[in-house]
Every structure is written in C-alpha cells, then in structure tokens.
Amino acid sequence: MTRQKSGSSKFFIASGSFVAVALIFGVLYKTGNLSSQDDFEFLGVIPEQILLETTVVEPETPTAEIPQPTTKTPVVTTKVPTETKAPDKPATPALPSLDDSDLMVRDLFAVKSSSSGLSEWLKLDDLIRRTASFLDGLAIGYISEKILPLSAPEGRFTTHKQDNFIWLNAGNYERYDNVISIFLSLDMKTIANLFHRVRPLLEAAFAELGYRPRQMDGIILQTLDNILAAPVIVEPLKLTRDSVAYKFYDTELEALMPLQKQLLRAGPENTRRIQQQAKMLREALLNP
C-alpha cells in the first residue's frame, strides 16, 4: 500500500541510497518459510499486488525539514604572506545520476561496514529508488518485501498452547538476533552524514513518486516516529487464529501498524535496540 503519486514512473523498482535507513527500518519485517497468504498477513508483510488493488483513503503526506549541516568558517589569527597560496581543498566528488548510483552506494557502505550481511543486501539494483519507495510505505506502517526483499529471520515461526490459549514462543525472538546485530554495528551519525551526502539523489527518487523535498523529510521522520511509537511488551503474547491466520488476542495490539506488530514479534529486547538506533538517527538528522 505504498502511496503512488500520479507522477511516479518507476514505483515498483523505486528506492535507494539511503539504504541503511531502509535496512534498519525494514529488515525485521521480511519473513520467510511460510506457506499461505494468511501467514504473510500475520507477519506484517503485505504482498504488493494486494496492496495495489485495495481501495483506501490515502493519508495526508507528512511534511518536515531535516536541516542541512552547516560548515563553520575558522577564524584566521595569523596573516598569510601575499606570495603564499593556500592549498586548494579537495573537491567533493560529483554525484552520479540516479540510474548510475548503485556502485557509489555500495562503495560508501563498504567503507563504513565490513558486515557480510549488509553486503548481501547491497547486491540489489536501483538501491536509491527502492529505499525511497520502501520508506514511503513504512511512513504509513506498511511493508512491501517485493520492493526491498531483506534477510528472513532464521528458523521457523512457532507457537504453543496452554490453558486453551495460543501463545507466541519466546524462542522466536532469537530468530532476529543476527540481522539486528548488523543494525547495531552501524553508527547513526555516520548514516546521517551519508544521508546528506546523497540527499540530491534521494530527492530525485522521491520526486519520481510525486513528493517534494519537505515531504521526503516528513516521510523519513514519520518512519522513525512509527518505530519509536511501537509498544515494548515483556509479557508473553497471546494469539488467536482465524482459519490459518494468527492474530494478536489483544485487539489493541492487533490494531497496530504492520510495522509495529512486526517489532512486537521480534521481542522486547530487539524492539528496544531498534528503537534506540531510530532515536539516535533522528537526533543526528535533526541536529547535524
């Protein structure tokens, strides 16, 4: 249910260079080894063909402004002789076109992380466009694993019955540990700096979806806020089952965004870790 504007020309492949942000906000939401449509719905992964066919009232696009970093000019206290020429500062390399940006993204993250898991995610093409479209969905709480297919949690999803109720096994939480460790290895200040470095490319990708720069900033911050708003539940989670689909027994939990429900399924400790990263990234973006 990603919001597709009329000016969008490449929605299905859209999204990109700010890939670390999408990875942090997205990887928990990819699930695997499930055999039915209802299982995917329980796990928060919304198949794209269903999203596109569903008629809904489109929410208003949030707007915000992520400030640009400012460069302070140092105060010169000594006089430079007129015959001495100060060395030229190395110019910042020009950005490639949006169509040719994948290699630059991979190179930037290869320098910042040696994680083999991250390298696998970066093998996708059209990274900038994919990230823009993935974030567009996350801002309204939806996940499309067809746009940005990330690593599935390890093992199988399991439940148990007790006192005539179905319970989510706490062992499911450990299935997410490896992918979350990749997120925790990323420095959020560095990610914020990379965002500013590739911002023109991100703006171009969001423009293809019909958004202005302030709307792009609003979407990114709304995604972070959605993560921070997810409840942290330390008690065992009770489930119910309609046919083959599992749902949360608590109607308030079941009414949460798919993004937030997936965080619940990752467990309280993993949710806290992701929320701490989201909090640090939000602070780094708003206070460059």
C-alpha positions in Angstrom: 0.0 0.0 0.0 2.8 2.3 -0.8 1.5 5.7 -1.8 2.0 6.1 -5.5 1.6 9.6 -7.0 0.4 10.2 -10.5 3.9 11.5 -11.5 5.6 8.2 -10.5 7.3 6.4 -13.3 9.2 3.7 -11.5 7.2 2.8 -8.4 7.8 -1.0 -8.5 11.6 -0.6 -8.5 11.7 2.6 -6.5 14.0 3.3 -3.6 17.6 3.8 -2.5 20.9 5.2 -1.4 19.8 6.0 2.0 19.6 2.2 2.1 20.9 1.9 5.6 17.8 3.7 6.8 15.6 1.4 4.9 17.6 -1.6 6.1 17.3 -0.6 9.7 13.5 0.1 9.4 12.9 -2.8 7.1 14.7 -6.0 7.8 12.6 -7.1 10.8 9.6 -7.1 8.5 10.7 -9.6 6.0 9.6 -13.1 6.9 10.1 -16.4 5.2 9.4 -20.1 5.1 5.6 -19.6 5.3 3.1 -21.4 3.1 0.0 -19.3 3.0 -1.3 -15.8 2.3 -2.7 -15.5 5.9 0.7 -16.3 7.4 2.2 -13.4 5.5 -0.6 -11.1 6.7 0.1 -12.2 10.3 3.8 -11.4 9.9 3.1 -7.9 8.6 4.4 -8.5 5.0 1.8 -7.1 2.6 2.1 -8.6 -0.9 2.3 -5.8 -3.4 -0.4 -7.0 -5.7 -3.0 -6.9 -2.9 -1.8 -3.5 -1.7 -2.3 -2.0 -5.1 -5.8 -3.5 -5.5 -7.0 -2.4 -2.1 -9.1 0.8 -2.1 -8.3 3.0 0.9 -8.4 6.6 2.0 -4.9 7.9 1.4 -3.5 9.7 4.5 -2.0 13.1 4.2 1.7 13.1 3.4 3.7 14.5 6.4 6.0 17.4 5.9 9.0 18.4 7.8 12.5 19.8 7.3 15.7 18.0 8.0 18.3 20.8 8.4 21.4 20.8 6.2 24.7 20.6 8.0 26.5 23.9 8.3 30.2 24.4 7.8 31.7 26.9 10.2 34.5 29.1 8.8 37.5 29.0 11.1 38.8 32.3 12.4 42.3 33.2 11.0 44.6 34.7 13.6 47.8 34.9 11.6 48.4 36.9 8.4 49.3 34.8 5.4 52.0 36.4 3.2 50.6 37.6 -0.1 53.0 35.5 -2.1 51.9 32.3 -0.3 49.0 30.5 -1.8 46.9 28.3 0.4 46.5 24.8 -0.8 43.2 24.0 -2.6 40.8 21.9 -0.7 39.9 18.6 -2.4 36.6 19.0 -4.2 33.7 16.8 -3.1 33.2 14.1 -5.8 30.2 14.8 -8.0 27.2 12.6 -7.5 26.4 10.1 -10.3 23.0 10.1 -11.9 20.1 8.3 -10.2 20.3 5.5 -12.7 24.1 5.0 -12.1 24.1 5.4 -8.3 24.3 1.8 -7.2 28.0 1.5 -7.4 28.5 4.6 -5.3 26.1 3.4 -2.6 27.9 0.0 -2.4 31.3 1.8 -2.2 30.1 4.1 0.6 28.8 1.3 2.7 31.7 -0.9 2.1 33.9 1.7 3.7 31.5 2.1 6.7 30.8 -1.6 7.4 32.5 -4.9 6.8 29.3 -6.9 7.5 28.8 -9.7 5.0 25.1 -9.5 5.7 24.9 -5.9 4.7 26.9 -6.7 1.5 24.3 -9.2 0.5 21.5 -6.6 0.9 23.5 -4.1 -1.2 23.6 -6.5 -4.2 20.1 -5.3 -5.2 19.8 -2.9 -8.1 18.2 0.5 -8.0 19.0 1.0 -4.3 18.1 4.7 -4.1 14.7 4.2 -5.7 14.0 1.1 -3.7 14.8 2.8 -0.4 12.5 5.8 -1.3 9.6 3.6 -2.1 10.2 1.3 1.0 10.3 4.3 3.3 7.2 5.7 1.7 5.4 2.5 2.8 6.9 2.4 6.3 5.8 6.0 6.9 2.2 4.7 6.9 3.2 1.5 8.6 3.2 -0.9 5.7 5.9 -3.2 4.4 6.5 -4.5 0.9 9.0 -7.2 0.7 8.8 -7.2 -3.0 10.3 -3.7 -3.2 13.1 -4.4 -0.7 13.5 -8.1 0.0 15.7 -8.3 3.1 17.0 -11.3 5.1 14.4 -13.5 6.6 14.7 -14.4 10.3 16.3 -17.7 11.0 14.3 -20.9 11.8 10.6 -21.3 11.8 7.8 -19.3 13.5 6.5 -21.4 16.4 3.6 -21.2 18.9 2.4 -23.4 21.8 -1.0 -24.0 23.5 -1.6 -23.6 27.2 -4.8 -23.0 29.2 -6.8 -23.2 26.0 -4.9 -20.2 24.5 -2.3 -20.0 21.8 1.0 -18.3 22.8 3.9 -16.9 20.8 7.0 -18.8 21.7 9.7 -16.5 23.2 12.2 -18.5 21.2 11.0 -16.7 18.1 12.8 -13.6 19.3 16.2 -15.1 18.8 15.5 -15.6 15.1 16.1 -11.9 14.6 19.4 -11.6 16.6 21.8 -11.9 13.6 20.1 -9.3 11.4 19.7 -6.9 14.3 23.4 -7.2 15.1 24.0 -5.7 11.6 21.9 -2.6 12.5 23.6 -2.2 15.8 27.0 -2.2 14.1 26.1 0.9 12.1 26.9 4.3 13.6 23.8 6.6 13.3 25.8 9.8 13.0 27.7 8.3 10.1 24.4 7.2 8.5 23.1 10.8 8.9 26.2 12.1 7.2 25.7 9.7 4.3 22.1 10.8 4.0 23.2 14.4 3.5 25.9 13.2 1.0 23.3 11.5 -1.2 20.4 13.8 -0.5 20.0 15.1 -4.0 19.7 11.6 -5.3 17.1 10.7 -2.7 15.1 13.9 -3.6 15.2 12.8 -7.2 13.8 9.4 -6.3 11.1 10.8 -4.1 10.2 13.3 -6.9 9.6 10.4 -9.2 7.0 9.3 -6.6 5.4 12.7 -6.7 6.9 14.2 -3.5 8.6 17.5 -2.7 11.8 17.6 -0.5 9.9 18.7 2.6 7.5 15.7 2.1 10.5 13.4 1.8 11.8 14.7 5.1 8.4 14.2 6.6 8.2 10.6 5.4 11.7 9.8 6.8 10.9 11.3 10.2 7.4 9.7 10.3 9.0 6.3 9.7 11.3 6.8 12.7 8.4 8.0 14.8 6.4 4.9 13.9 9.2 2.7 15.2 9.6 4.8 18.4 5.8 4.5 19.0 5.8 0.7 19.0 5.0 -0.7 22.4 7.5 -2.9 24.2 5.7 -5.9 25.6 7.7 -8.0 28.0 4.8 -10.3 29.0 4.1 -13.4 26.8 2.0 -12.6 23.8 -1.4 -14.3 23.4 -2.6 -15.2 19.9 -5.8 -16.2 18.3 -6.3 -18.0 15.0 -8.9 -17.5 12.3 -8.6 -20.3 9.8 -4.8 -20.4 9.2 -4.1 -16.8 10.1 -2.6 -15.9 13.5 -3.6 -12.6 15.1 -2.9 -10.9 18.4 -5.5 -11.8 21.0 -5.3 -8.2 22.4 -7.4 -6.1 19.9 -5.3 -3.0 20.7 -2.1 -4.8 19.6 -3.8 -6.3 16.6 -4.9 -2.7 15.6 -1.2 -1.6 15.4 0.5 -0.9 12.1 2.0 -4.0 10.5 5.5 -2.4 11.0 4.8 -2.1 14.8 3.4 -5.6 15.0 6.5 -7.0 13.4 8.6 -5.3 16.1 6.4 -7.0 18.7 7.2 -10.3 17.1 10.9 -9.6 17.3 10.7 -9.4 21.1 11.0 -6.6 23.7 14.8 -6.6 23.8 15.2 -6.4 20.0 12.5 -3.7 19.8 14.4 -1.6 22.4 17.6 -2.0 20.3 15.9 -0.9 17.1 14.2 2.0 18.8 17.5 3.2 20.3 19.0 3.2 16.8 16.0 5.1 15.5 16.2 7.6 18.3 19.9 8.2 17.6 19.3 8.6 13.9 16.5 11.0 14.4 18.7 13.1 16.7 21.6 13.0 14.2 19.4 14.1 11.3 17.8 17.0 13.2 21.0 18.2 14.8 23.7 17.9 12.1 
